[in-house]
Amino acid sequence: METYYTTKQVAKSIGVGYQTLLRWLYAKHLAEPERIKLGGASVRLWTKADLKRARQYKKDGLAARRRRTGTGRPKKRK
């Protein structure tokens, strides 16, 4: 039987916030895992493959993200 994880468990496992992981899903940077209905709620079921994909996205995405340039105040000229 395959092990499933919640979105919060995946976020904690890869070291990002829950909202960050949701932002990646909503922006379609990550493929959304399977969903099931439990009562009135919709729950994402993450597999080990989904977890691995999210971890890889974090590794690749953080290396390629935009960096701030020109931070701080401009230096005074003499």
VENURNOR-V376808 format. One record per backbone hydrogen bond with DSSP energy under -1.0 kcal/mol. NH is the residue of the N-H (numbers start at 0). CO is the residue of the C=O. If there is no record, write none. Layout:
BEGIN
nh;co
NH;CO
NH;CO
END
This chain:
BEGIN
nh;co
4;45
9;5
10;6
11;7
12;8
13;9
15;10
20;16
21;17
22;18
23;19
24;20
25;21
26;22
27;24
28;23
29;23
35;42
37;40
40;37
42;35
44;33
45;4
50;46
51;47
52;48
53;49
54;50
55;51
56;52
57;53
58;54
59;55
60;56
61;57
63;59
END
